[in-house]
Amino acid sequence: MRIDELPKSARIEDRRGVAVARGGIGIGMVVVLTLIGWALGIDPRALIGGAEMLLGSGEQQQTSAGSTTSSGSPSDPMSQFVSAVLGSTETVWTDIFAQSGRTYKPPTLVMFSGATQSACGFAKSAMGPFYCPLDQKVYLDTSFFRDLEGRLGACQVGSKTCQFSQAYVIAHEIGHHVQNLLGVLPKVQQAQRAMDQADANSLQVRVELQADCLAGVWANRGQAKWDFIEPGDVDSALQTASAIGDDRLQRRSQGYVVPDAFTHGTSAQRPRWFTTGLKSGTVASCDTFSNEQF
């Protein structure tokens, strides 16, 4: 993946090195926050984590020696890469929105290490990258990229093609921001409140697969504009999409698969929908909600 010609984004908030101390909460609060998360369509773990930080004993946010929260375009190689990918999504989605008479409002990407606070609650590396619609920010602990190469085996360790896999992950989260701007996320969250858990999970799968497809749209449009995809990049992204399918992750973590608990799509669905967006380059091709098979 070539990033030299990609536009750089300054919409990065660098919180790496900012340590967050946490306290604890009782089981009653856990239950309440779980119900609230369910009602709002937010991962309850994020709310629980946020409450632990805000309500626990001795909670405080600390900055380790010599580190500060900064905004702009950081200069280290990882943040330069993230800045380039984010910048390319801004250009691509600005163009796509303009074609339909809309204005694209880019999100901020928060880089953190270990844990941080979001408007959707406490964010920690174990949760993986996520988008918070309440503050319209993408949260990324870049240690997840190491997990792609190591623990998840999603791309070849040390391979240059892993960069495109990482870019796919970022583009997927930006896809959620696009869904939010288009009104998809609010409608889904409203519908989920009237559903049982299994049906709500199934609807969430459609949300995630659409974000995969939108990541493919970004890759298609970006390739046409900058010719930045190199041999092996797409295969690496497809390998990553498959590796983080619900069935594969469940089998890895617990030894068996529970389809009703799927929330992101299977190891077959995720690469298929990324490919759909990559081939078409159109948002219209990403209608996972009308497709019964999805």
C-alpha positions in Angstrom: 0.0 0.0 0.0 1.4 3.4 -1.0 0.5 6.3 1.2 2.9 9.0 -0.1 0.2 10.6 -2.3 -2.7 10.3 0.1 -3.9 13.5 1.7 -3.1 13.9 5.4 -5.7 14.6 8.0 -5.2 16.9 11.0 -8.4 15.5 12.6 -6.4 13.3 15.0 -6.5 13.5 18.7 -3.4 11.7 20.2 -4.0 10.5 23.7 -1.3 7.9 23.7 0.6 8.0 26.9 -2.4 9.4 28.8 -3.1 7.0 31.7 -6.6 6.6 33.1 -7.1 5.4 36.7 -10.3 3.4 37.4 -12.4 2.5 40.4 -15.2 0.0 40.7 -19.0 -0.2 40.7 -21.5 -2.5 42.2 -23.5 -5.3 40.5 -26.7 -3.2 40.6 -25.1 -0.4 38.6 -23.9 -3.0 36.1 -27.4 -4.3 35.6 -28.8 -0.7 35.2 -26.1 0.3 32.7 -26.6 -2.9 30.7 -30.3 -2.0 30.3 -29.4 1.5 29.3 -26.9 0.3 26.8 -29.5 -2.0 25.3 -32.0 0.8 25.0 -29.5 3.2 23.4 -27.9 0.6 21.1 -24.5 1.1 22.8 -22.2 -1.7 23.9 -22.9 -2.0 27.6 -19.3 -2.7 28.3 -18.5 0.9 27.2 -21.0 2.4 29.6 -19.9 0.1 32.5 -16.3 1.1 31.9 -17.2 4.7 31.9 -19.1 4.4 35.1 -16.2 2.6 36.8 -14.0 5.5 35.9 -16.4 8.3 37.0 -18.0 6.7 40.0 -15.3 4.4 41.4 -13.2 5.3 44.4 -10.2 7.5 43.8 -10.9 7.8 40.1 -8.9 10.3 38.1 -7.3 10.9 34.7 -3.5 11.2 34.8 -1.0 12.0 32.3 2.3 10.1 32.4 5.5 12.1 32.6 6.3 13.9 29.4 3.1 13.0 27.6 0.1 15.2 26.7 -3.1 15.0 24.7 -2.5 16.6 21.3 -4.4 17.3 18.2 -3.1 17.6 14.6 -0.9 15.3 12.5 1.6 13.5 14.8 5.0 12.7 13.3 5.7 9.1 14.2 5.3 6.5 11.4 2.1 4.9 12.8 0.3 8.2 13.2 1.5 9.4 9.8 -0.1 6.2 8.4 -3.3 6.8 10.3 -3.4 10.4 9.2 -3.0 9.4 5.5 -5.7 6.8 5.7 -8.1 9.2 7.5 -7.3 11.9 5.0 -8.1 9.6 2.1 -11.5 8.8 3.6 -12.2 12.5 4.0 -11.5 13.2 0.4 -13.4 10.1 -0.9 -16.5 10.6 1.3 -16.6 14.4 0.6 -16.7 13.6 -3.1 -19.4 11.0 -2.7 -21.6 13.1 -0.5 -21.2 16.1 -2.9 -22.4 14.0 -5.8 -25.8 13.6 -4.0 -26.0 17.2 -2.8 -24.9 16.5 0.7 -22.1 17.8 2.9 -19.7 15.3 4.5 -18.7 16.2 8.0 -15.5 14.3 8.8 -15.1 12.6 12.3 -12.1 13.0 14.6 -10.0 9.9 15.2 -8.7 9.4 18.7 -5.5 7.4 19.1 -5.0 6.0 22.6 -3.0 3.4 24.4 -4.6 1.1 27.0 -7.8 3.0 27.8 -9.5 6.4 27.4 -12.8 8.1 27.9 -15.4 8.5 25.1 -18.9 10.0 25.0 -20.1 6.4 24.7 -18.3 5.4 27.9 -14.9 3.9 28.8 -12.8 2.7 25.9 -10.2 0.1 26.3 -7.9 -1.8 23.9 -9.7 -5.1 24.5 -12.8 -3.7 22.8 -11.0 -3.1 19.6 -11.5 0.0 17.4 -15.0 1.5 17.5 -17.1 4.5 16.5 -19.0 6.5 19.0 -22.0 8.3 17.4 -22.5 10.5 20.5 -19.3 12.4 19.9 -18.7 11.4 16.3 -15.3 10.1 17.0 -13.4 6.9 16.0 -11.4 5.4 18.8 -8.3 3.4 17.9 -5.8 1.7 20.2 -3.1 0.9 17.6 -2.1 -2.2 19.6 -5.1 -3.7 17.7 -2.9 -3.6 14.6 -0.4 -5.8 16.4 -3.2 -8.2 17.3 -4.1 -8.5 13.6 -0.6 -9.7 12.9 -0.1 -11.8 16.0 -3.0 -13.1 18.1 -5.7 -13.0 15.4 -3.4 -14.1 12.6 -5.3 -11.8 10.2 -2.3 -10.9 8.0 1.3 -12.1 7.6 3.5 -10.8 10.4 5.9 -8.1 9.1 4.3 -8.0 5.7 3.8 -4.7 4.0 0.4 -5.8 2.9 -0.7 -5.7 6.5 -0.9 -1.9 6.1 -3.9 -2.3 3.8 -5.5 -4.6 6.3 -5.1 -1.9 8.9 -6.5 0.7 6.5 -9.5 -1.5 6.0 -10.1 -1.5 9.8 -10.0 2.3 9.9 -12.2 2.6 6.8 -14.8 0.2 8.4 -15.1 2.5 11.4 -15.4 5.5 9.1 -18.2 3.6 7.4 -20.1 3.7 10.7 -19.7 7.5 10.7 -21.1 7.6 7.2 -24.0 5.4 8.4 -24.6 7.9 11.2 -24.6 10.9 8.8 -27.0 9.1 6.5 -29.4 8.3 9.4 -28.9 4.5 9.3 -27.6 4.2 12.8 -30.4 6.1 14.5 -33.0 4.1 12.7 -31.3 0.8 13.6 -31.0 1.7 17.2 -34.7 2.7 17.4 -35.7 -0.6 15.8 -33.5 -2.7 18.1 -35.3 -1.4 21.2 -38.4 -3.3 20.2 -36.5 -6.5 19.4 -35.3 -9.5 21.5 -31.6 -10.0 21.7 -31.2 -12.4 18.9 -33.1 -10.2 16.4 -31.2 -7.1 17.6 -28.0 -9.0 17.0 -29.0 -10.0 13.5 -29.8 -6.4 12.7 -26.5 -5.3 14.1 -24.8 -7.8 11.7 -26.4 -6.0 8.8 -25.0 -2.7 10.1 -21.5 -4.1 10.4 -21.6 -5.8 7.0 -22.7 -2.5 5.4 -19.7 -0.8 7.1 -17.5 -3.5 5.5 -19.0 -2.7 2.1 -18.5 1.0 2.6 -14.9 0.3 3.4 -14.8 -1.4 0.0 -16.3 1.7 -1.6 -13.5 3.8 -0.1 -10.9 1.4 -1.5 -12.5 1.5 -5.0 -12.7 5.3 -5.1 -9.3 5.8 -3.5 -7.6 3.4 -6.0 -9.2 5.4 -8.9 -7.9 8.7 -7.5 -4.4 7.7 -6.1 -3.6 4.2 -7.5 -2.4 3.3 -4.0 -3.2 -0.4 -3.8 -0.3 -2.8 -4.4 -0.3 -6.5 -5.3 -1.4 -8.6 -2.3 -3.1 -5.8 -0.5 -6.7 -6.8 -1.3 -6.0 -10.5 -0.5 -4.6 -9.3 2.9 -7.7 -7.2 3.6 -9.9 -10.2 2.7 -7.9 -12.4 5.0 -8.4 -9.9 7.8 -12.1 -9.6 7.2 -12.4 -13.4 7.4 -10.2 -13.6 10.5 -12.4 -11.2 12.5 -15.7 -12.9 11.5 -17.9 -13.8 14.5 -17.7 -17.6 13.9 -14.0 -17.6 13.8 -13.6 -15.4 16.8 -16.1 -17.4 18.8 -14.5 -20.7 17.9 -11.1 -19.3 18.9 -12.3 -17.9 22.2 -14.7 -20.6 23.4 -14.4 -23.5 21.1 -17.9 -23.4 19.6 -20.2 -21.1 17.7 -23.4 -19.4 18.7 -25.0 -17.8 15.6 -27.6 -15.9 17.6 -24.8 -14.1 19.3 -23.2 -12.9 16.1 -22.9 -9.1 15.9 -20.5 -8.5 13.0 -20.9 -11.2 10.4 -19.3 -14.5 9.6 -15.8 -15.1 8.1 -17.6 -15.6 4.8 -19.9 -12.6 4.9 -17.4 -10.0 5.9 -15.0 -10.4 2.9 -17.9 -10.8 0.6 -19.4 -7.5 1.4 -16.0 -5.7 1.4 -15.6 -7.1 -2.1 -19.0 -5.9 -3.1 -18.1 -2.3 -2.3 -14.6 -2.7 -3.8 -16.0 -3.8 -7.1 -18.9 -1.4 -7.4 -17.6 1.7 -5.7 -21.2 2.8 -5.0 -23.1 3.2 -1.7 -26.2 1.8 -3.4 -24.5 -1.6 -3.7 -24.1 -1.7 0.1 -27.8 -2.3 1.0 -27.4 -5.1 3.5 -30.9 -4.4 4.9 -32.9 -5.3 1.8 -30.9 -8.4 1.0 -32.5 -11.3 2.7 -29.4 -13.5 2.5 -26.9 -10.7 3.4 
